[in-house]
Amino acid sequence: MNSRPALYYIKSIIVLVLKLAISVLLVRIAIRKVDLSELGRIYRTIDVFESAAIMLFILANWSFQIVRWGRILRSNRVPASFIETLKSYFIGYTFRLLIPGGYAEFLKIYYLNGKRRLGFIAYGVEMITMAVTQVLTMAVAGFLIFPKQWFFFIILAICAIAICVFLPYLRKIKSIGKFIPDQTLQYSLILQSGLLTLASLVAINWQYHFILNWSGTISWLSCAAAVIFILCSGSVPFTFAGLGVRENLSIYLFGLFGVKSSVAVATSLFIFSTNFVLPALIGLVFILLHQVKRRALPVPVHSIPPET
């Protein structure tokens, strides 16, 4: 059995520590602009109805993503039950936070039944359709926030649409098509995944819009334009899940619409905690329970022969 050298793990630990240090530094820079007394005044006005509304939007975001993941799994002939789909969804968030940049989320397929090759394909389809949808919405949002760069965003939108059109033709390439099930990368699946991703983005935007309007006024469309850029910052590879970059970007983008820095930072940290950290903690529980279940093997019982 081949084992990786100790130097490999040392380098991985060093890279992880550096990314965490960068994220902490960026968060510290953002928090310096936060007026804690003002935040206390704002959040003391929250009532039960507002808390329930935010929780509803959080659950809606999770639901849209779970349905999307389940739909893609079924299209790739992965025999996963609803419970397995639910568990792997939350476990994916756990692995996304364990390794900065979210590149370890694919490990959630190891908690599904069926062939892992089909699970890899399902995860790839999910990432591609989700990324294309986010890029397309970011291109639309760019026209509102950065109108002078309209040409760049037009090119970005054309590229996203071209990828959607080209994806189903990958099955016709022999070296690729033999590994892909017939129902994968159909236009109907791309459309369904894109719409569910869009619905998830809308649910997250409602959370931002709801919280930001506690202490100020920002239109839903302006909030949505800023949110899509903020969410895409989670893929920055040199930070821990975009932490720090997200908060500073929130200050800049929401500041364009008159939102105070303290409110922008607090809202960004709250959304990150409820929509990313909380599902990661739920996934961690599923991982621990899964390990306990695997270890709890039945003890064989041997019959005792009668005494002669």
URRA-V319896 format. One record per residue. N is the residue number from 1. RES is the residue in one letter. PHI is phi as a letter, one per 20 degrees, with the letter a starting at -180 (NA if undefined). PSI is psi as a letter, one per 40 degrees, with the letter a starting at -180 (* if undefined). D_CENTER is the distance of its C-alpha to the mean C-alpha in whole Angstrom. Layout:
((N RES PHI PSI D_CENTER) (N RES PHI PSI D_CENTER))
This chain:
((1 M NA h 34) (2 N e h 33) (3 S d i 31) (4 R f i 30) (5 P f i 32) (6 A f d 31) (7 L f d 31) (8 Y f d 27) (9 Y f d 26) (10 I f d 28) (11 K f d 26) (12 S f d 23) (13 I f d 23) (14 I f d 25) (15 V f d 22) (16 L f d 19) (17 V f d 22) (18 L f d 22) (19 K f d 18) (20 L f d 19) (21 A f d 22) (22 I f d 21) (23 S f d 18) (24 V f d 20) (25 L f d 23) (26 L f d 21) (27 V f d 20) (28 R f d 23) (29 I f d 24) (30 A f d 22) (31 I f d 24) (32 R g d 27) (33 K e e 27) (34 V e h 26) (35 D e h 29) (36 L f d 29) (37 S f d 32) (38 E f d 30) (39 L f d 27) (40 G f d 29) (41 R f d 31) (42 I f d 28) (43 Y e e 26) (44 R f e 30) (45 T e e 30) (46 I f h 27) (47 D d a 28) (48 V f d 28) (49 F f d 27) (50 E f d 24) (51 S f d 22) (52 A f d 23) (53 A f d 21) (54 I f d 18) (55 M f d 18) (56 L f d 18) (57 F f d 15) (58 I f d 13) (59 L f d 14) (60 A f d 14) (61 N f d 10) (62 W f d 10) (63 S f d 13) (64 F f d 12) (65 Q f d 9) (66 I f d 11) (67 V f d 14) (68 R f d 12) (69 W f d 12) (70 G f d 15) (71 R f d 17) (72 I f d 16) (73 L f d 17) (74 R f d 20) (75 S f d 21) (76 N e e 21) (77 R m f 23) (78 V e h 21) (79 P f g 23) (80 A d h 21) (81 S f i 22) (82 F f d 20) (83 I f d 20) (84 E f d 18) (85 T f d 16) (86 L f d 15) (87 K f d 15) (88 S f d 13) (89 Y f d 10) (90 F f d 10) (91 I f d 12) (92 G g d 9) (93 Y f d 7) (94 T f d 10) (95 F f d 11) (96 R f d 8) (97 L e d 10) (98 L f d 13) (99 I d h 13) (100 P g i 12) (101 G n e 10) (102 G m e 8) (103 Y e e 11) (104 A e e 12) (105 E f d 9) (106 F f e 12) (107 L f e 14) (108 K f e 13) (109 I f e 15) (110 Y f e 18) (111 Y d f 18) (112 L d i 19) (113 N e i 23) (114 G o a 24) (115 K f h 24) (116 R f d 21) (117 R f d 22) (118 L f d 21) (119 G f d 18) (120 F f d 17) (121 I f d 18) (122 A f d 16) (123 Y f d 13) (124 G f d 14) (125 V f d 15) (126 E f d 11) (127 M f d 10) (128 I f d 13) (129 T f d 13) (130 M f d 10) (131 A f d 11) (132 V f d 14) (133 T f d 13) (134 Q f d 11) (135 V f d 14) (136 L f d 17) (137 T f d 16) (138 M f d 16) (139 A f d 19) (140 V f d 21) (141 A f d 19) (142 G f d 21) (143 F f d 24) (144 L e d 24) (145 I e d 23) (146 F c g 25) (147 P f d 28) (148 K f d 30) (149 Q e f 27) (150 W g d 28) (151 F f d 29) (152 F f d 26) (153 F f d 23) (154 I f d 25) (155 I f d 25) (156 L f d 21) (157 A f d 22) (158 I f d 24) (159 C f d 22) (160 A f d 19) (161 I f d 22) (162 A f d 24) (163 I f d 21) (164 C f d 20) (165 V f d 24) (166 F e d 25) (167 L g d 22) (168 P f d 24) (169 Y f e 27) (170 L f d 25) (171 R f e 27) (172 K e e 30) (173 I e h 30) (174 K g d 32) (175 S f e 30) (176 I d d 27) (177 G f d 28) (178 K f e 30) (179 F e e 26) (180 I d h 24) (181 P f i 25) (182 D f d 27) (183 Q e e 25) (184 T e i 22) (185 L m f 21) (186 Q e i 23) (187 Y f d 23) (188 S f d 23) (189 L f d 19) (190 I f d 18) (191 L f d 19) (192 Q f d 18) (193 S f d 14) (194 G f d 14) (195 L f d 16) (196 L f d 13) (197 T f d 10) (198 L f d 13) (199 A f d 14) (200 S f d 10) (201 L f d 10) (202 V f d 14) (203 A f d 13) (204 I f d 11) (205 N f d 14) (206 W f d 17) (207 Q f d 15) (208 Y g d 16) (209 H f d 19) (210 F f d 21) (211 I f d 20) (212 L f d 22) (213 N e e 24) (214 W f d 26) (215 S c e 27) (216 G a a 28) (217 T c h 27) (218 I b h 25) (219 S f i 25) (220 W f d 22) (221 L f d 22) (222 S f d 22) (223 C f d 19) (224 A f d 17) (225 A f d 18) (226 A f d 17) (227 V f d 14) (228 I f d 12) (229 F f d 14) (230 I f d 12) (231 L f d 9) (232 C f e 10) (233 S f e 11) (234 G f e 8) (235 S e e 9) (236 V f h 13) (237 P f d 14) (238 F e e 17) (239 T c i 15) (240 F e g 13) (241 A l f 9) (242 G m e 11) (243 L f h 13) (244 G n d 16) (245 V f d 16) (246 R f d 14) (247 E f d 17) (248 N f d 19) (249 L f d 18) (250 S f d 18) (251 I g d 21) (252 Y f d 22) (253 L f d 21) (254 F f d 21) (255 G f d 25) (256 L f d 26) (257 F d e 26) (258 G n e 28) (259 V e h 25) (260 K f i 26) (261 S f d 24) (262 S f d 25) (263 V f d 23) (264 A f d 20) (265 V f d 19) (266 A f d 20) (267 T f d 17) (268 S f d 15) (269 L f d 15) (270 F f d 15) (271 I f d 12) (272 F f d 10) (273 S f d 12) (274 T e d 12) (275 N d e 8) (276 F c d 7) (277 V f d 10) (278 L f d 12) (279 P f d 10) (280 A f d 10) (281 L f d 14) (282 I f d 14) (283 G f d 13) (284 L f d 16) (285 V f d 18) (286 F f d 18) (287 I f d 18) (288 L f d 21) (289 L f d 23) (290 H f d 22) (291 Q f d 24) (292 V f d 27) (293 K f d 27) (294 R f d 28) (295 R f d 30) (296 A f g 32) (297 L f i 34) (298 P f h 37) (299 V e h 40) (300 P f h 43) (301 V d h 46) (302 H d h 50) (303 S f i 53) (304 I e h 56) (305 P f i 59) (306 P f i 62) (307 E f h 64) (308 T e * 67))
